[in-house]
Each structure stands twice: as C-alpha cells, then as structure tokens.
C-alpha cells in the first residue's frame, strides 16, 4: 500500500524549509522583488560608462546579483515544496522574469570591462578597493587576449 504525498502544510515544521529565514512573509518578498527590479533598472544607466566608474559598477552588479538570487531562491524553494501550489508557481514565474531581466540588463558589464586596457585591469587588481573582485578581474585579464 503506497502512502500519499503530503502537502507542505501537513508536514511537521521540523522537517521543512524555514522560508521566514529568507523573508518573513510574501509581502516582504514582494518588497524585495520590487527593490531588485528598481536596482536592475538603475544599473542600465551605467551602460557605456563602466570604464569611468568600474568600482561602482562592480559593487552594483554583485549587490543586484545577491538580491536577485535571494528572491529567486525563496520562490524556487516554495515551488519545490508543492508543485501544485498556484501561489508558489506565480512567485517562481515572477522571480524567473526578474532573473532574466537582470541578466539582460547586466549583459554589457563584462564586455565593457574587457575593453579596458590591460594596464588598467592590472592597476585595478593591485588596488585594495577592488579586493573583492580580484578573481573576476584576474579572469578578465587572462581572457582579454582571447576575447
């Protein structure tokens, strides 16, 4: 005799993901989604200006990436708990749209960094202000000759 699959609400909370560790409720998730969308839209203003503001662009790029990932993970985990949950499906769909929007908006960033002269990339690698981006900058410098 097979046991039926229980709904998330029927499982002892000790054995479930704690969504409130990410966001206390869906309203907080909605606010984070809106904030991330605004930041993505604002990031587009850096297109064509990245060479003059690389630190600002990198800071913004990674801050947005983290915000989008958190919004996305909340929605993904909610959906994975119950694929039949229509609200969870809707949250996931919206999170996926945000993720695509963010990737599209940021598509100029790495090509613009690659356009910087090797000497400028090397200076940025040596600059402690860019310490958080050491690996990314070293990878760009290594790829530059082949891109």
HELIX and SHEET records of a PDB file:
HELIX    1   1 UNK A    8  UNK A   10  5                                   3    
HELIX    2   2 UNK A   13  UNK A   15  5                                   3    
HELIX    3   3 UNK A   19  UNK A   21  5                                   3    
HELIX    4   4 UNK A   26  UNK A   43  1                                  18    
HELIX    5   5 UNK A   44  UNK A   46  5                                   3    
HELIX    6   6 UNK A   50  UNK A   52  5                                   3    
HELIX    7   7 UNK A   54  UNK A   81  1                                  28    
HELIX    8   8 UNK A   86  UNK A  105  1                                  20    
HELIX    9   9 UNK A  107  UNK A  115  1                                   9    
HELIX   10  10 UNK A  118  UNK A  126  1                                   9    
HELIX   11  11 UNK A  128  UNK A  133  5                                   6    
HELIX   12  12 UNK A  134  UNK A  144  1                                  11    
END                                                                             
